[in-house]
Amino acid sequence: MTTCNPLNQRLFLVDDNCVVDDPNALTAGHPCNGQGRWDTSKCLISTCKPGYAVDFDSNTCVENVCDPREQPQPSPSSSSSSSGSVPVVCPDGQYEHQGKCYNCSAALFCATCSDSSSCLTCKDNYILVDNKCQPDCGKLFGEGCSKCNSKRCIECEGEQCCSNMKYFWNSTSKKCSDPAEVFGNGCLESDGVNCTKCTAQSCCGDKQYVDLNTYTCLDCSSFGNNCGECTAAGCVTCGENEIVSSGGKCASCSEVFGMGCDGCSQTKCEKAKSGYFIVGSMAKECKDLFGESCSECDMTDGCTECSEGYQVFGGFCKNCSEVFGYGCDECSNETKNCTKMSDEITDKKLVNGVVADVKDTFGEGCQAWTDDKDKCKTAESGYFISGGLAISCSALPTAKQSKCYHPGSRSVSFVKRDECESDEVKVEFEGEQCILCNKAIPNCSKCDLDANSNIICSICADGFVLYGGVCKACSEVHGDSCDKCSVTECTERICGDGNVNVLGECQKCDAIFSQCSTCSLENNCTQCEDGFVPDNEGGCVTCQSKHGEGCSTCTADECSSCTAEACAKCEEGKQVIIIEGKVICDTCNKLTAKCTSCTSTECTSCESGMAVDSGVCKSCSELFDKCGKCDSDKCIECSEKEGWILTENGCYKADESSSSSSSHQSKPIVPSSSSSSPEKDSKAGMIAGIVIGVLAAVAIIAIAIYCVATSGPKYGKMDSGIYEEDPQFVSMSVL
């Protein structure tokens, strides 16, 4: 906290580095200046030892004449001494006052005391000076320490003074320094050069992050050699042509979007290498979609360059025989026809640019053609020859069909028609007559006679193409699912499940996107095979890769039955945790070392002998002296059974069990209003005096007003903070 209330002149930021010469001062700190900032250039007394009060004008501790413990007290009604009984004898760590035993002040470190402000003997590592216990700096912090407080050595002659492992010898300032002050908040330990144990990113260097398992700074290179910036969750920025992939690691564009990707964004390939093209978000090799002979391509025109012997037809590389029929040696993709047929082929001819046999030329019913292959010569049973074609008898009027099927039967007369309709053609069978084009040439919608009086089809029905002299289904010429076409290419195709239309050709989804069962070129893979889900790059990955190592079942957006921000089902032994905004399945230990249970963002319980403190698992002995089992706010069991007693405030030796325990606790604890002390008994006497007489009440109020005006708030000093009895005042601690 850097700001404060400038109107509160008794507000201090307590700092152990603030040292004042007054022997009766307990704590000192930085005052709040007129701009609402802590004035770190000044160190003023903030609290005094019991029996003393702060004189803010002189910055000294003066005897507190207003302290009710210094005033005559009425004997407690329950006092043994008031009734003439045996005098009260208090144990070590306590003193007798008006027939009752009270704890020696914890802030004085007395082993035994005569009253609230005078020690008779001191606790270990403290020495008695003028009835006050002062730290034995040499014993507490090592030889060479000449000045100290209860927590640290302030002045010393060498690094041997820094026996407390929290501090290190600062060769620059020539004193023991707190790692957090030098390397930033979160640094717990230092070797004097680097922070060796920390909990915050601020104590790590450039291209480093905090490993929450070891509390050490690790290099970002663990997420990839080119990782420039990172957190514990993974890399944030990667090198050129790299992105942050699943797991927070850096991966090259070619690793994520295919080996042909030469440049990418976080979600797709943006630039393909020669011989590759981009489909969806992936870079695919041209030959995977457009044929082995395709060397250059794009998704607009398909294949644009083929190897020798192949030409581009409809975006695909094909040889002449594939397009125009077996036996075509030379062809043109400009005129879309075969230009030369093989001399070895004798049972076929070029018809309308394709290599056609007798049936492709004159119909299914033609058995043989003439020597010059210009007409049908012989028809099969059920067909008759007219206009050079073999025409099915079923094309004739019903009255003529019998004669057609049975040439020896009686001829039947019929009405001649001088002209035929546009979809009819005039044929001759026992006279001239008009029949539908699609009867003469199946699936022909418009036909006519050529110069040799041969019937020819000029337009085929939808879904059919003129191939040679007949109409063939597009699916027969270009494969299943082709609905519209030319001789050289399918122009409209409906691909079935598991396939995608690529420039009129059906390609299997798993040939384009690995492990994909349903896809489109616009949306990439939309459904993956069992055990896989679509990833952000348009392909398919396992649940573990998509949502974290522990995720066992998932959809594209969520792990099991949860949202994209949380996961409901991780594999056994793991759960959902969120680190740096990234959702993963892992153990609670990933949040902080020694954590056994947690929410998705914070630890809730630790291993035995530890407790959660500010989100980190700390040992009970670190939180409470000699404590073996604890929770976050109190010790539950002492680490040593013999000679130690557990009180509500901590563990103490049997001969110290009645002394104040607050000095052993790591956290500030506001004293309960029900605890007994001479001050409270004195207040009770003051209230009784008010009830007894108005004059006494006026006197007491006057004294109280004087005390408030001349002294600061009364504080109790703790190991790692301060608390205050007067709610008007607030004091912050940086210990």
N, C-alpha and C positions, 0 to 999 in steps of 0.2 A: 504494500500500500504506500503510495507516494504523496497522497493528499491528506489533509487534516482540517479540523474546524478551527479557524483562527480566533473565534470568539472564546474558546476554552483555553485560558492561559495556564491551566494546570494539566494540560494534556501532553504526555511525553511518549516518545518512541524509545522504549528501554533497550539499551545496547550494552553488552558486557565489555565492549571496547571503550566505553566511556568510564574513565577512572577519575575519581575525585579524592582529595586528600582527607576529607572529613572522616574520622574513624567510626562515627555513628551512622554513616550513610549505608543504606542497604543496596539501593539501585540508583543508577543515573541514566539519563537518556537525552534525546534531542527534543527541544521544544518546537512547537508549531509557530511558524512566523506569520506575519501579517498577510502573506500571499496564499496561505493555506497549504504550505509545504513544510516538510520537516527540515529544520535548520541543523544540518549535520556538522556545521562548524562549531556548534556549542554543545557542551556536556554539562547538564544541570542535575542536581539531586532531585530524584523523583519520589523516593521513599526513604524513611529512616528506621532505625532499630526501634523495637518497642520501648516506650517511655520517652521517645523523642519525636519531634515534629519538624517539618520542613519550614524554614524561614526563607520564603522565596525572594525576599529583597536582598538578603546577604548570601544566598545559596549555601546555607549551612544547616546542620541539624541542631536544634535547641531543645532543652529539656521541656517536655510537654507538661506544663503545670495544670493543663486541663484534663489530663488523663485520669479517669476516675479511679485507676488503680493507685494513684498517688494521694487520693483524698481519703479521709476517714470513712470507713465502711461500717454499716450496722452489722453486727454479728448475725450470721444465718440462723434462722429459728431452729434449724436441725443440727447446729454445731454442737459437738460434744464438749468443746472447751467452754462454751457459754454456760453450761450447766454444772461446771466444776468437775466434769469427768476427766478421764485420762486424756492427755494431749494427743493430738493426731500426729502420727509419724508417717511421712510420705515415702514411697520407694524412690530409687534412683530415677532421674528423668522427670521428677515432679517436685513441686515445692508447696509448702503449707501456707494458706492465706485464710485467716479468720475461720479456722476449723475445717477447711476443705483443701483437697489436693488438686493442683492444677499442673498441666504439662509445662515443662520448660519450653521456651520459645524455640521452634524448629529453626528459625532463621539465625539463631545464635550458635547452633551446633554444640550445645552444652550436653555433657554426660550427666552432670548434676548441677543444680542451680539453687540460689538462695531466694530469688524472686524472679519476676518476669523479665528483668533486664540484666541480671548479674549471674555469671557462671562461676561454679566452684571447681569443676573439672570439665575437660573437653572430650569430644569423641575422637576416635582414631584419626590421625593425620591433621589434627588441629592442635594449636598451642594456646595457652592461657596468657593473655596480656591485658593487664588492668581490668580483671574480671570479665574480659571478653575473649571469646574463642576466635582466633584468626587462622586461616589456612597455613599449614606447614608446607610452603610451596615446594621445597625440595622433596618431601615425601610424596606429595600429591602428583607432581609433574616431572620429577627427576632432578638430579643435581644440576645446578646452574640456573634454576628458576629463582629469580630474586623478587618477583612481584607477581601476584596471582589473585584470582577470586576463586570461589568454590567450583567453578566450572572449567577454567582454563588458565594457563600460564600467560601472563601479559608481557613480562620482561624476562629474558633469559640470555645466557651466554652461548648457547649452541643448540643443535637439533636434538640433543639428548633431553631437552625440556619437554618435547612434544610426545610424552608417553601416551597420552590419550589419542587413540588411533583415528579419531575423528579429525584431528588437526595435523598439519604437516609443517615442517620447518621451512619458512619462506626466506630464502637466502637474500632476497632483495630488501625486504623490510626488517630482516633480522629478528623475527618473532614467529610464534606459532600462529598459523593462519587457518581459518575455516575454509575448507575447499569450496564451499558454496559462494564465499565472498570473492574468491579469485577466479573460479571457473564457471560461476553462474549457479542460480538456484537449481537444485536437483543433484548437484555433485556431492557425493557422500564421502569419498576418499580420494586422496591424491598422493602421487609419489614425489611431488614437488615440481614436476615438469608437465605432466598430463593428469587429467581426471581419470582415475582408474576404476571408479564405481559411481554410477549416476543413474538418475531416474527421469531426467528431462533432456529433450533434444538440445537445449541451449548449452549444455556442458560438453557437447561433441563438436568436433571440428567440421570443416567443409568436407563434403562427400562422405559423411558418416551418419550413423543413426544409432539410437539406443536399443540394444537388445534387452527386452524386459525379462528374459530368463536369467541372464548373467549380470544385468545392470552395468554392462560395459559398452563402449562405443565401438562399433564395427564399421568396416568400410562399405560404401555403397556398391563396390565391385562385386559383392556377394550376389547382387541382383543382375549382374552382367558387367563385362569389362567397360562398357561405354556409359554406364549409369552415372549421370552427373549430379543428381539430387535425389534423395530418398528419405523415407520414414521407415518405421518398424514394419509397416504394412507392405512395403515394396518400393520399387523405383518410381520416381515422379517424372523425371526427364531422362530420355535415352539419347543415343547418338544418331547421326544422320542415317536415314533409311532404316530406322528402328522404331518400334513402338513398345509401350508397356503392355505385355500380354498377361494372360491369367497367371496368378501366383505372384504378380508384381514384378516379374523379371523382364529384362529387355530382350526382345526378339527381333531379328531382322525381318524386313518386309517379305523376303522370300520364304522364311520359315513359317510365317503366319498365313500369307495369301498365295503361296505357291512359288516354286523356284523361278518362275518367269517374271515375278514382280520386281520392278526396279525402282519403285517409289510408292509410298503409301501414306494414308492418313491413319488415324486410330481405328477407323471402321472399315476401310476398303483399300484395295490396290488402286493407285491412281495412274501408274505408268507401267507398261509391260515391255519386256525385252523383245528383240527381234525374234520372230517365230512364235510369239505368244500373243494372246488377246485377253481382254478383261471381260468376264461374264459374271454378272452380279458383283461380288466383291473380290473374286478370285482371278488369278492369272492362269490361264489354261494354254496348253500347247496347241498350236493350230492343227496338227495332225490328229489330235484326240477327237476333234469334232468334224473336221473337213477332209479327212482321209490322210493316209500315210504320205501321199505325194504332195501335200500342202506345205509350203515353206513360209508363206507370209499371209496374214489374214487380219480382218477386223470384224466387229460384230454388226457393222452396217452392210458390208458387201460380202461377208464370209471370206472364203479363200481368195486371195488376189494374185497369188503366184504359185505355180505348180512346178514339179520336177519334170524332166524330159519325158515325153511320151504321154503327158497328161495335159488336159485343158480345163479351164474353169467353166463349169456349167451350173448355173443356179447357185453359185457360191461354193461349189464343191469341186474337187479335182477328180476328174474321171477320164478314162481312156475312151476312144471312139467306139469300141465294141460295147462298152457298158451303156452308152447313150443310144446308139443308133443300130444296135443289133450285132450279133456275132458275124464276123466277116468284114466289118468296116475297118479299112486300114487307115483312111485319112478322113478328117472331118473339120468343120469350121464352127467355132463358137459364135461367130458373127452372123453367119447365115443359118445357123442352127440345123445343119444337115450333114449327112455323110457325102463326101466328095469322091471317094474312091473305094471300091469293094475289092476284096482279095480275089486274085485270079484263080485261086484254088477252090473257091465256092462256086459250084455249078447249078445247084438246085434252088438258088435264090436270085433276086434281082433288086435293084434300087427302085423303090416306089415312094414318091413324095419325101425323098431324103433319108429313108431308112432302109435297112436290109430286110426284105420281106420274102417269105416263102410263098407257095401257091395259095395257101389258105389265107395268109395275111393280105394277099393281093385280090383274090376273086371270091373269098368267102369260105366258110367252114365246109360247105358241101362240094367244093371243087376237088376232084381227084387228080386232075392233070391239066396242064395248060398246053397251049399250042407250041409249036417249035420255037417260034419267036417270042413266046411268053407274053403275048399281048391279049389273050383271051383265055377263058376257061374252055377246055376241050371236052372234058368228061366230068359229069356230075354224079354224086352218090345217089342212092335210092332216096326218094322223098324230096329231091331237088330237081329243078329244071333250069336250063341255061337260057338266059335272055340278057341282052345288053352286055355280053361278055362275062356275066356273073353267074354263079351257081345260086339260085334263089329257092328258098324253101317253098314247097307246095302250099304250105299254110298261108302264104301271102296271097293266094288266089281267092276269088269268090268261092263260096262253099260249093256252088254247082260245078266248078271246074276242078276242085281238089281231087275228086275220085279219079278223073281221067289222068290227073298228074301223078297220083300215087300208083294208078294201075293203067299204064299206057294202052292196054288192049281194050278198054271199056268204051262205051258209046259216048260220042262227043255231045256236049250240051251247049246250045246257043246262048249268047249273052248280048246285052246291049253295048254297042261301041260308044266310046266317048271321044269326041274330036280333040278336047283339051283336058288336061289334068290340073288339079289344085297344086298350090306351091309346095305342099308337103307330099305330093304324089309323083310318080314317075310312070310313063307308058311302057308297058312290057308286052311281049307277044307270046301268047299261048293259045293256039287255035283262034287266032285273031288278036287284035290289039285291045288293051284294057289298061286302066289306071290302077295302080296299087300304091299304098303308102310307102314312103322312102324307108321307114323303119322296118317295113316288112321285106323290102328288097335287100337292104343292108341293115342288119340289126343295130339299133341304137343310133341310127342316123336320122337327124331331124330335117335335113334339106339335102336333096340330091338332084342330079341332072345327067344329061348324056354328053359324052365328049365327042370329039370330031370323028371318032371311029364308031360312034353310036354305042359306046360302052357306058354303062351306068356308073357314075362316080358320086361319092358323097362329098359335099362341100362343108357341111357343118354337122358335128356330132352332138348328141344330147349332153346335158350337164353331167359331169363326172366321167365323160368319155373323151378320148382323143383319137384323131385320125392317124392311125398307124399303118403305113402302107396304103391299102385300099379299103380297110375296114375300120370300124370304131371299136377301140379297146378301152376297157375300164382303167381309170387312172391308177387304181390299186393294183391292177395287173402289170402295168408298165413301171410304176414307181414304188410298189410295195403297199402293204396294208395301211389303212387309215388315210390314204391320199384321196381327197375329195375333188380337187381341181388341179389341172396340170396342162403342160405342153409336152411335146415329145421329149424335150431335154430336161425338164424339171417339174417337180410338184410345187404348185403355187398355193395350195391350201391343204393343210393336213391337220387332222384332229388326233393328237397323241393320247394314248391311254394312260392309266395310272402308272406312276413310276417313270414316266417319260416326259420330255419337254421338246417343243418344236423349235428347232434351230434352223432358220432359213429354209423351212419346208421339209426338213429331215427330222425324224424322231430320234432323240438321243436319250439313253437311260440316265436318270438323275444321278445314280451312283458313279457314272463315268465322269460327271462334271463336279459333283460334290461328294466327297468321301462319306460313306455310311448314310447316304440320303435316299429316302424312299419316295418323297414327293417334292417337286420344286417348280420354280418358274424363273425365267431369266431376269424378271424385274425384282422379285422378292427373294432370290436365292433359294436355299433349301427351306421348305416350310414344314416338313415332317421328316424326322430321322428314323433310322432303324431302331429296334428295341435296344434299350441301354444307352442311347445317344440322344442329345438334344441340340437344336440349332444354337450356334454361338453368335457372338457379335460380328464375326467376319463372314457370316453367310454359310459356313460349313457346319459340320456336326462334331460335337465333342462329348466326352463322358460327363456325367453329373459332377464327378469330383473336380474335373477341370473347370466346369462352369461355375459351381457354387462353393468350392472349397473341398479339401481332401476328405472331409468326413461325410459329405452329402452322398446318400445312397440311392435315392429316387427323386426325380425332379421333372419339371417341365422347362421350357425355354426361359421363362421369366422367374420361376421360383423353385426352391428346393422343397419337395414334397408338397405340403398343403399350406405354404406360407407365402408372404409377399416378397417383393424384390428386396426389401430392406431387412428382412429377418428370415430365419430358416427354422422350420419346426421339426425336422427330422434329420439328425446326423447319425452316422454309424455309432454303434455301441461304444461307450467310453468317451464320446465327444459331444459337444453342444455348440450352439451358435454363439459366437462372440464377434464383436465389432471393434476393429482396431483401425484407427485413422480413417474411419468411415467405410472400411472394407469389411464385408460380411464373409466370415469363414467358419468352417466347422473345426473345432480344435478343443483341447483341454483348457480348463480355467487357468492352468499354469502359464498359458500364453499371455494372459492379461498381466499377471505378475507372478514372480517365482513363489512357490510353496502354497499357491492358492488351490483349495480343494473344491469350493463351490462358488458360483458367481451368477450374476445376471449377464446379459449380453455385453454390458459395458463396464461393470465393476465387480471386484472381488467381495464376497460376503462372508467367507470363512477360510481359515488357513489350516495348515497341518498342526498336529498336536504340539503344544509348546509355543504357539504363535498366535497373533491376533491381528486384525485389520486396523491399520492406522493410516489415515489419509490415502486410502486406496492401495496401500502396500502392506504386505505381510511382514511383521516384525516379531522378533522373539519376545516372549514374555519378560525375560530378564532385561531386555533392552527397554521395555516399557515400564517395568516395575522391578525394583531391586529384589534379587533373590526369589523371583517369582517363576514357578515352573509351569503353571497353567493359568490362563486368563482369558477374558474377553476384552473387547476394545476399551472398556472403561473401568475395569477393576480386576484385581488379582483374585484367582479362585483357589489356587493351591501353591504352597511354597515349594521351591526346588529342593530345599534341604529340610528333612523332617525333624532331625534332632536339634533342639536348642533354638528353633525358630517358631514363631507364632504368627498365624494369619489374622490380621484385623481387617476391618472394613476398608482400610487405607493402604494395606500392603503387608509385607513380611518383615519381622524384626526379631532380633535376638530376644530371648526370654527376659533378660534384664533390661531391655529397652522397650518392652511391649506397651508400656504406658506412656511412652514419649510420643510427641507429635510425629505423625508419619508423613506429613505433607512434603517434607524435604526429600523423601524417597520416591515421590511420584513424578512421572515424566509429564503429566498433563496438569494444567491448572484446575483446581477443584474449589469451587466456592463453598466456604464452610456452611454447614447446615445451621439454620436458625435455632435448632433445638440443642446445639452443642453447648456444654457448660463451660463458662470462662468467668474470670473475675470481672471482665467488662460487663457481661450480661447481668451478673449479680448486682454490679454497681448501678446499672440502668434500672434494675428492679427497685433498688433503694431510692433512686431518684424519683421514680414514679410514686413510690410510697410517700416520699417527702412532699410531693405535689399534693397528694390527697390529704396529707396531715395539715399542711399550712400554706396559705397563699404566698406569704413572704418568702418561704423557702423555695417555692416554685419560681418566683420572679428572679431570685438569685441564681438559680440553676440555669434558667433560660438566658440570662445575661452572660453567664460564663460560657454557655454553648455558642452564643453569637460571637463572643470574643474569639473562641477557638476556631470557628469556621473562617473567620476573617484573617487569622494569623497562621494557620497551618494548612497543609495539603491534605488530600484524601488519605486515609489509612489503608495501607496495602499489606497483604501477606505474600511473602516471596516464595516461589516454587522453583523446582529445578529447571523447567523450560518455559516459564511464563510468570505472569503476576495476576492476582485477582484483586478486587477492591471491594471494600465494605460499603462505601458511599456510592450509590447509583448515579450521583450527579456527575461523577468523573469517570473517564475511560482512559486506560493506558494500554498501549500496544507494545508487544514484545518481539524482538528479533533475535532472541537467544537461540 
